[in-house]
Amino acid sequence: MADRPVQEVPRLRFEPLDKKRHDRAAFSCEQESLDRYLKEHATQEIKKRVAAVYVLTPDDKTIAGYYTLSQYAIEAGDLPPELVQLLHLPKYDKLPATLLGRLARSKKFKGRGLGELLLMGALKRALEQSRIIASLAVVVDAIDENARAFYRRYGFIDIPDRPNRLFLPMKTVAQLFPDIDTG
């Protein structure tokens, strides 16, 4: 049953990357650096506990897309003072956040809304984990202008003086998932 059309895929699900089950070699997206990361660096980063890598798969083998999450700290001085005030952030030098380091969708699944599905999966997981390890925002470094526009469509805010760095307050993420108790 090779190369079934995506419409016939019964269910896509998120799983932690497993190098023995998931076919990293077959993954290809529009960014060679994201392909190379998944094929050459992802498992090492998992072992070193630098990043958690999650794949979206229809069949426990095919990788329709992936994202990475890591703990992060925002330099408070990078944020506009009016935003710090609006969000009632504490006056710390560094503020806890979650880094959405990479997000990529396979070319085979283009045009199916998987970018949004991957982003929502990452945001939901970040929100759930923020109950265990505090995080006040999700931060991304957009790889290019298209990625920056993608994140901005979902409410991410530019960090001034940091080209392509954006963030989304966890309070905003919580509004996307009202069923998750953020206690």
Contacts in CASP RR format, 6 or more apart in sequence:
PFRMAT RR
TARGET T0000
AUTHOR 0000-0000-0000
METHOD contacts of the structure
MODEL  1
MADRPVQEVPRLRFEPLDKKRHDRAAFSCEQESLDRYLKEHATQEIKKRV
AAVYVLTPDDKTIAGYYTLSQYAIEAGDLPPELVQLLHLPKYDKLPATLL
GRLARSKKFKGRGLGELLLMGALKRALEQSRIIASLAVVVDAIDENARAF
YRRYGFIDIPDRPNRLFLPMKTVAQLFPDIDTG
3 108 0 8 1.000
6 58 0 8 1.000
6 108 0 8 1.000
6 109 0 8 1.000
6 112 0 8 1.000
9 58 0 8 1.000
9 59 0 8 1.000
10 58 0 8 1.000
11 58 0 8 1.000
12 56 0 8 1.000
12 57 0 8 1.000
12 58 0 8 1.000
12 64 0 8 1.000
12 114 0 8 1.000
12 117 0 8 1.000
13 56 0 8 1.000
13 57 0 8 1.000
13 58 0 8 1.000
14 54 0 8 1.000
14 55 0 8 1.000
14 56 0 8 1.000
14 121 0 8 1.000
14 125 0 8 1.000
15 22 0 8 1.000
15 54 0 8 1.000
15 55 0 8 1.000
15 57 0 8 1.000
15 60 0 8 1.000
16 46 0 8 1.000
16 52 0 8 1.000
16 53 0 8 1.000
16 54 0 8 1.000
16 55 0 8 1.000
17 24 0 8 1.000
17 38 0 8 1.000
17 42 0 8 1.000
17 43 0 8 1.000
17 46 0 8 1.000
17 53 0 8 1.000
17 54 0 8 1.000
17 55 0 8 1.000
17 66 0 8 1.000
19 43 0 8 1.000
21 60 0 8 1.000
21 61 0 8 1.000
22 55 0 8 1.000
22 57 0 8 1.000
22 60 0 8 1.000
22 61 0 8 1.000
22 62 0 8 1.000
22 63 0 8 1.000
23 61 0 8 1.000
23 62 0 8 1.000
23 63 0 8 1.000
24 38 0 8 1.000
24 39 0 8 1.000
24 42 0 8 1.000
24 63 0 8 1.000
25 39 0 8 1.000
26 62 0 8 1.000
26 63 0 8 1.000
27 35 0 8 1.000
27 38 0 8 1.000
27 39 0 8 1.000
27 63 0 8 1.000
27 65 0 8 1.000
27 66 0 8 1.000
27 104 0 8 1.000
27 106 0 8 1.000
28 35 0 8 1.000
28 106 0 8 1.000
28 107 0 8 1.000
28 108 0 8 1.000
29 35 0 8 1.000
29 65 0 8 1.000
29 104 0 8 1.000
29 105 0 8 1.000
29 106 0 8 1.000
29 107 0 8 1.000
30 107 0 8 1.000
31 104 0 8 1.000
31 143 0 8 1.000
31 144 0 8 1.000
33 143 0 8 1.000
34 102 0 8 1.000
34 104 0 8 1.000
34 143 0 8 1.000
35 104 0 8 1.000
37 102 0 8 1.000
38 53 0 8 1.000
38 63 0 8 1.000
38 66 0 8 1.000
38 104 0 8 1.000
42 51 0 8 1.000
42 53 0 8 1.000
42 66 0 8 1.000
42 68 0 8 1.000
43 53 0 8 1.000
45 51 0 8 1.000
45 53 0 8 1.000
45 68 0 8 1.000
46 52 0 8 1.000
46 53 0 8 1.000
50 70 0 8 1.000
51 68 0 8 1.000
51 69 0 8 1.000
51 70 0 8 1.000
51 101 0 8 1.000
51 102 0 8 1.000
52 68 0 8 1.000
52 69 0 8 1.000
52 70 0 8 1.000
53 66 0 8 1.000
53 67 0 8 1.000
53 68 0 8 1.000
54 66 0 8 1.000
54 67 0 8 1.000
54 68 0 8 1.000
54 69 0 8 1.000
54 121 0 8 1.000
54 122 0 8 1.000
54 125 0 8 1.000
55 63 0 8 1.000
55 64 0 8 1.000
55 65 0 8 1.000
55 66 0 8 1.000
56 63 0 8 1.000
56 64 0 8 1.000
56 65 0 8 1.000
56 66 0 8 1.000
56 114 0 8 1.000
56 117 0 8 1.000
56 118 0 8 1.000
57 63 0 8 1.000
57 64 0 8 1.000
58 64 0 8 1.000
62 106 0 8 1.000
63 106 0 8 1.000
64 105 0 8 1.000
64 106 0 8 1.000
64 108 0 8 1.000
64 109 0 8 1.000
64 114 0 8 1.000
65 104 0 8 1.000
65 105 0 8 1.000
65 106 0 8 1.000
65 109 0 8 1.000
65 114 0 8 1.000
65 118 0 8 1.000
66 102 0 8 1.000
66 103 0 8 1.000
66 104 0 8 1.000
66 118 0 8 1.000
67 100 0 8 1.000
67 101 0 8 1.000
67 102 0 8 1.000
67 103 0 8 1.000
67 104 0 8 1.000
67 118 0 8 1.000
67 119 0 8 1.000
67 121 0 8 1.000
67 122 0 8 1.000
68 100 0 8 1.000
68 101 0 8 1.000
68 102 0 8 1.000
68 103 0 8 1.000
69 98 0 8 1.000
69 99 0 8 1.000
69 100 0 8 1.000
69 101 0 8 1.000
69 122 0 8 1.000
69 125 0 8 1.000
69 126 0 8 1.000
69 129 0 8 1.000
70 98 0 8 1.000
70 99 0 8 1.000
70 101 0 8 1.000
71 96 0 8 1.000
71 97 0 8 1.000
71 98 0 8 1.000
71 99 0 8 1.000
71 133 0 8 1.000
71 135 0 8 1.000
72 96 0 8 1.000
72 97 0 8 1.000
72 98 0 8 1.000
72 99 0 8 1.000
72 139 0 8 1.000
73 94 0 8 1.000
73 95 0 8 1.000
73 96 0 8 1.000
73 97 0 8 1.000
74 94 0 8 1.000
74 95 0 8 1.000
74 96 0 8 1.000
74 97 0 8 1.000
74 136 0 8 1.000
74 137 0 8 1.000
74 139 0 8 1.000
74 159 0 8 1.000
74 167 0 8 1.000
75 93 0 8 1.000
75 94 0 8 1.000
76 84 0 8 1.000
76 89 0 8 1.000
76 91 0 8 1.000
76 92 0 8 1.000
76 93 0 8 1.000
76 94 0 8 1.000
76 95 0 8 1.000
77 93 0 8 1.000
78 159 0 8 1.000
78 160 0 8 1.000
78 161 0 8 1.000
78 162 0 8 1.000
78 165 0 8 1.000
79 89 0 8 1.000
79 95 0 8 1.000
79 159 0 8 1.000
80 160 0 8 1.000
83 157 0 8 1.000
87 136 0 8 1.000
87 169 0 8 1.000
87 171 0 8 1.000
89 95 0 8 1.000
89 136 0 8 1.000
95 136 0 8 1.000
95 137 0 8 1.000
96 133 0 8 1.000
96 134 0 8 1.000
96 135 0 8 1.000
96 136 0 8 1.000
97 135 0 8 1.000
97 136 0 8 1.000
97 137 0 8 1.000
97 138 0 8 1.000
97 139 0 8 1.000
97 167 0 8 1.000
98 126 0 8 1.000
98 129 0 8 1.000
98 130 0 8 1.000
98 135 0 8 1.000
98 137 0 8 1.000
98 138 0 8 1.000
98 139 0 8 1.000
99 138 0 8 1.000
99 139 0 8 1.000
99 140 0 8 1.000
100 119 0 8 1.000
100 122 0 8 1.000
100 123 0 8 1.000
100 126 0 8 1.000
100 138 0 8 1.000
100 139 0 8 1.000
100 140 0 8 1.000
101 140 0 8 1.000
101 141 0 8 1.000
103 115 0 8 1.000
103 118 0 8 1.000
103 119 0 8 1.000
103 122 0 8 1.000
103 140 0 8 1.000
104 118 0 8 1.000
105 114 0 8 1.000
105 115 0 8 1.000
105 118 0 8 1.000
106 114 0 8 1.000
115 150 0 8 1.000
116 154 0 8 1.000
119 150 0 8 1.000
119 151 0 8 1.000
119 154 0 8 1.000
120 176 0 8 1.000
122 138 0 8 1.000
123 138 0 8 1.000
123 168 0 8 1.000
123 173 0 8 1.000
123 176 0 8 1.000
123 177 0 8 1.000
124 176 0 8 1.000
124 177 0 8 1.000
124 180 0 8 1.000
126 135 0 8 1.000
126 138 0 8 1.000
126 170 0 8 1.000
126 173 0 8 1.000
127 170 0 8 1.000
127 173 0 8 1.000
127 174 0 8 1.000
127 176 0 8 1.000
127 177 0 8 1.000
127 180 0 8 1.000
127 182 0 8 1.000
128 180 0 8 1.000
129 135 0 8 1.000
130 136 0 8 1.000
130 170 0 8 1.000
130 182 0 8 1.000
131 181 0 8 1.000
131 182 0 8 1.000
131 183 0 8 1.000
135 170 0 8 1.000
136 169 0 8 1.000
136 170 0 8 1.000
137 167 0 8 1.000
137 168 0 8 1.000
137 169 0 8 1.000
137 170 0 8 1.000
138 156 0 8 1.000
138 167 0 8 1.000
138 168 0 8 1.000
138 170 0 8 1.000
138 173 0 8 1.000
139 159 0 8 1.000
139 165 0 8 1.000
139 166 0 8 1.000
139 167 0 8 1.000
140 147 0 8 1.000
140 151 0 8 1.000
140 156 0 8 1.000
140 165 0 8 1.000
140 166 0 8 1.000
140 167 0 8 1.000
141 164 0 8 1.000
141 165 0 8 1.000
142 148 0 8 1.000
142 150 0 8 1.000
142 151 0 8 1.000
142 164 0 8 1.000
142 165 0 8 1.000
142 166 0 8 1.000
143 164 0 8 1.000
144 164 0 8 1.000
147 164 0 8 1.000
148 164 0 8 1.000
148 166 0 8 1.000
151 166 0 8 1.000
151 168 0 8 1.000
152 158 0 8 1.000
152 166 0 8 1.000
154 168 0 8 1.000
155 168 0 8 1.000
155 172 0 8 1.000
156 166 0 8 1.000
156 167 0 8 1.000
156 168 0 8 1.000
157 166 0 8 1.000
157 167 0 8 1.000
157 168 0 8 1.000
157 169 0 8 1.000
158 165 0 8 1.000
158 166 0 8 1.000
159 165 0 8 1.000
159 166 0 8 1.000
159 167 0 8 1.000
170 182 0 8 1.000
174 180 0 8 1.000
174 182 0 8 1.000
END
